[in-house]
Amino acid sequence: MLPIDTDVTLSPTLELAMELMSRPSVTPDDQGCQALMIERLERLGFHIELLPYGNVDNFWAVHGKHGPVLAFAGHTDVVPAGPHVQWEHPPFEPNIDEHGMLCGRGAADMKGSLAAMVTAAERFIAAHPDYPGRIAFLITSDEEGPAVDGTRAVVELFHARHERLDYCIVGEPSSSEQVGDVIKNGRRGSLGGVLHVHGIQGHVAYPHLARNPIHQVLPALDALAKEHWDSGNAFFPATSFQISNIRSGTGATNVIPGELEVIFNFRYSTELNHHQLKERTEAILDAHSLDYQLDWTLNGEPFLTAEGNLIEAAIAGVNQVTGRRPVLSTSGGTSDGRFIATLGTQIVELGPLNDTIHKINERVRAADLDELSSIYENILAHLFAPAATD
């Protein structure tokens, strides 16, 4: 789709990004985005493996026969656009405005990155057809949703068949103020809990005949909130405990509730694992003599790529294209990197600016996607064709 506010000639990266953005691929409906990517990759000689699970589309594409594997990982699904009338332009009619901004849902998260990955691979393979390695793509339509039948399911398959994956670049929007200024080299773990505290319902005028779960749980919650879980380390901040919801009561003012539900979450560092967090939490609850049930959900363990070939190549690739030295960071929420990390893979997350992701009028600077594509190409060169970067 051509831009509507400028006469700029589109680069191959922008053409592909806008074609992907024009498809309303709200999780998990891929809307043919992966078919567009597959068509481009097949022209390069990639072997394509379709890996659908449930109603989720996934594919694994590999180019090359031998040597270490670098996988580009990403997702074609986007979050809902919200009220279209609040957008300056229709969210699924991408355009480049008079300020050079590519506007539309998925510009930053993360169809712009997907396009940059494809065009980087195209240029690199054309320039280095006999490179000593393998380039791969791991793409899903279930990152913004439950994230069960997407990358998680594919990685489980990889474990079963002992699939090798040495390096991975996840195209999540990592940049803060300028493209490439931040590289995510890890993420905190995420452990969620739903606590049900059982009391005895009764009349507020006869509290001796009831047991108020709200009164009972407050000291325990205060202890959990004040607990020093760890001090973090050089790469991660201290582990945090946050309560997101508390539900109780019938709505009546004269009824002591019989049940209470608390929903909470840990974001934790590599100083702890989820088993330790569970044990310490339950010990605090037990110390307060609560009648409770606690259901846990492990969203992902923390992972970290502290050093190695990929970190060196990513820093050099950004520096060579932009002249900047990126900052390494583990901030932010979770990503599909948490699943891939279980394969023992070196991982970085590197993408465009994240200031408008999931917002009305999502946008990125159009020129940033061309820079991002060049950064990806340079990372490939540093790993597989170092003589070309000297």
N, C-alpha and C positions, 0 to 999 in steps of 0.2 A: 504494500500500500504506500502510495507517495505521501510525503509530508504535505500539510495543507497551509502552513504559515510561512514557508520559505522555499526558495528555489535551489537549496543545497543539493548537490549530487550525492546520492547515497552510496556509501561504501558497502561491500559485501556483508560486513558485520551488521550494519544498520538495516540493510534490506532483510536479512534473515530475522533479526530481532523484531522488526515490525510485522513481519509475516507471522511469527509466533505469537506476538501480542494481540494480533487481530482475532485470535481464536479464544473464546471465553472458557478456558480450561479450569474451571473451578473444581477443586478437589471432589472426587477423584477422576472426573471426566476429562480425559486428555484432549479431546476434540481434534485429534489428528496431528498434534504438535510433534509427537515422537515420530510419526511417519515422515514428516518434513526432515527431521534430523537424520533419520535412517537413510532416506534417499540420498542425502549429501554424503553420508559416511560410506554407503555402498559404492558410490562412484570412486572413492579412494581405495577401495579394496578391503574395507572392514568386513569381518565375519560378524553377522548379526544373530543374536540369540534372543528371541522374545520370551519373556518370563512373566506372564500375567498371573496374578494371584487374586482370587475373588473378583471384584470389579475394578482392580487397580492394574494399570499398564506399566510394565517395566521392561527395559531392554539392556542387554550387555553386548557391547560391540568391541572387537579386538582387532588391531592391525599389527602385523609383525608375527614372527614365529618364535623368536628366542630372546633371551635377555630379560632384564628387569622390566616390570610393568608399572607404567604411570597411568592411573585412571582419573579422568575428569568425572566428577560426580555432581549431580544436580537434579532438579525437579521441574517438570513442566506444569504442575498444578499451581494455581494462585488462590488467594483468599477472595471471598466475595467482594464485589466492588462497592457495595452499599448503594444508597440512593443515587441513581445516575444523574438526577437533576442537580446534584451538588458538585458534579465534575464540570470543569471548564470546557472540556471536550468529552464526548462519549468514551468511557473507560476502555472499550475494546475496539476503538478506532484510533490507533496510535498516530501521533503527529509530532513533528519537530516545530516548536514555536519560534517566535522571532528572537528569543534569547538563546537559541541553540539547545533547548532542553527537549529530550525525547519524553513524551508524556503518554501515560496509559498504564493500566494494570499490568504488572509484571516487568516493567522497565528495569526496576532495581532488583526485584525478588521474584524470579531470577532469570527471566528469559533473555535479558541483555547478556548475562554471563554465559548462558547456553550458546548463544550466537557467537560470542567471542571465542569460546572453546572450539567450536566447529571450524571457524575460519582460521584460527591459529593452527589447528591440526592440518588443514588443507595446505597452508603455506609451508609448514615445516616438512611435511611428507614430500611435497613437490621439490623442495630444496635439498632434502636429505633422504632420498628413497631407500638407502641401504643402512639407515641408522641402526645401532646395536641395541635394540630393545623392543618393547611393545607399548603401544598407546591404546588405551581403552576408554570407553564411556559407560558409566553406570547411571541410568536415568530412570526416574520413577514419577508417578502421578499422585503419590500419597505421602508428601512431606508436610504439607500444611494441615493435614487432617489427622486421623488416628495413628498414622505411621506404623501400621502393623503389617500390611500386605505389600509394602513398598520395599525400601532398602533393607529393612530388618529381615524380611522374608528372603530376599536375594542373598544376603550375607549368610543366613542360615544354610542355604544351598551351597554357598562357597565353602563353608566349613565342612559340610558333608563330603564334598568332592575335592577337598584340599586345594582349592583355587589359590594361586599366588597373586598377591597384590602388594607391591613394594611401596609405591608412592601414590598419594591421592590428593588432588586439588578439588576442594568443594567450592562451588561458585557462589556461596552465600555472600550477600553484601556486607563486607567487612570494613570498608573504608569509612573514615570519619569526616575529614574536610577536603581531602584530595585523593584521587584514585590511587590505591596502593600505599597509602600512608600507614595503614594498619593491616597486619596479617594475624589472623587468629591461628595460634599453634596449639590450641587445646580448648577444652570447655569443662566447666564444673559439672559434677554429677547432679542428677535430679531424682529425689526420692519423695514420693507423695504418700500421705496417710489420710485415712478417713476414720475418725474416732467416734464410736457410739458409746455414750455413757448412759447406763440404765439407772433410773430412780424409781420412785413410786408417786404416781399422780395423786393429787388430793386438793382439798380446799385450802385457800391461803389463810383462812381463819383457824385451821386446825393443822399447823405444820408438824405437830408431833405424830400425826397419823400419815404423814407423807415423807418422801425423801427427795429433796430438790437437787437434781443433777447439775444445775447451773452453779449452785453454791458449792457443791462438792468439787467440781472440776476447776474452778477458778484458781485455787492455790497450785494445782498441778500445771496449769497452763502458764502461770506466772513463773514457776520453776523452769519449765521448758524454755520460755522466752529469755530467762536470765542465764541459762546454762552456757558455760564457755566450752564449746564443742572442740575447737582447735584454734590455732593462731595463723592458719594458712601457711604459705611458704613463699619462696621467691617468685613463683609463677601464679599462685592463686591467693585470693583474699580468704579471710577466715570463713568457715562454714556458717551459713545463716539458716535460722529457723523462722518461718513466717506462717502465721495463721491467715487464711484467706476467707474463710466462711465459718460462721457459727449459727446453727439453727436449733430452735427449741420453742416450746410453748404451743398453745392451742389458739392464741389470738385473744382469749378471754383474760380479763384482768384479775379474776378471782380464782384461777386454777394454777396450782403448782404443776409444772410439766413432769411427765414421767420419763422422757427421753431427751437426749441432747446429741447433736452431731457437730463435730469440729473437723474442718478440712484444713490440712496444713501441708507445707512443703519444705524440704531441705534442699538447698543448693550447696554442695559440699566439695571440698578440695581433695587432692590425692593423699592428704594426711589421714583420711578415714575411708572406710568402705561401708556399703549399705548394711552389712551385718552388724557392724559396731553401732551404727546409728539406731538401728532397730532395738538392739539390746539395751542401750542407754536410755532410749525413750521409754521403753516398757518398764525399766527399773524405776524411773521417776514416777510413772503412773501407778505402779504397784506400791510404791512408798506412801501414796496418798489413799490407799485402800479403796480404789474405785472399782465398781462393777462395770466392766467395759469390754468392748470388742474393738479390735483395731485391724483394719485392712490396709495393706501396703501395696503401692505400685512403684516399681523401679522403672523410671523413664530412661535412665542411662547412667552408667558409671562415668566418672571423670576420665578424661584422656589428655595426654600431653605428648607433643613432639618437641622435646627440649633442644635437640640438636640433630645433625645428620645432613645427608646430601640434599634432601628436599628443602630444608630450611635455608641452606646456603644458596641453592639455586633460586629460590623464591626471592630472597633478599637481593641477590645479584640481578635477577630479572627485572625487578622493580626499579632498582638503581640505574640500570642501563637504559631503560625507557624513559624514566621520569627525572632522573638525577637526584631522587630522594632515597634516603635509607628508611625503610619502614620500621615501625614499632611492633614488637611481638606482644600479643595480648590473648588472654583467656576469658575476657569479659563476655557478657551477653547470655542468652538462653541456650537451649540445646539445638543441635542440628543432626542430620543423618551421619555426620562424622562419628557420633558415638557408637553406631553399629559397625562401621567400617573399621574403627580402631580395634575391635576385638580380633581382627585378622592379623594384628601385629604390624599394621601399616603405618608408615610415616604420613602424617596428614597436615595440610594447611588449608585454611579457608581464606579465599582471596577473591574479592568481587568489588562492585561499585559502591558508591556512597549509600549509607543505610538510613539517611535522615527522613525519607518519605515512605519507607516500606510499610505496607498494610494501611496506608492513609488514603484519603480522598486526594485526587490529583497526584498520584505517584509519578515520579519523574527522575531522570538522570541527565547529566550533561551528555549530549550525543557523542561528542568527541571522546568522552571517557571510555566508551565501549571500544573504540578503535585502539586507544591506549591499552586497555585491558587485554585485548586480543594480542597486541604486541608483547605484553608482559608474559602471557601464557606461552607464546611462541619462544620467547627468550628462555623461559624455564625449561622447556623441552630441549632447547639447544644446549643449555648448561649441563643437563643430565645426559643427553644422548649424542651431542655433537660439540663437545667443549672447544675443539679447535676453531669453530666458527665464532666463538665469543671472545677470542683473544684479541 
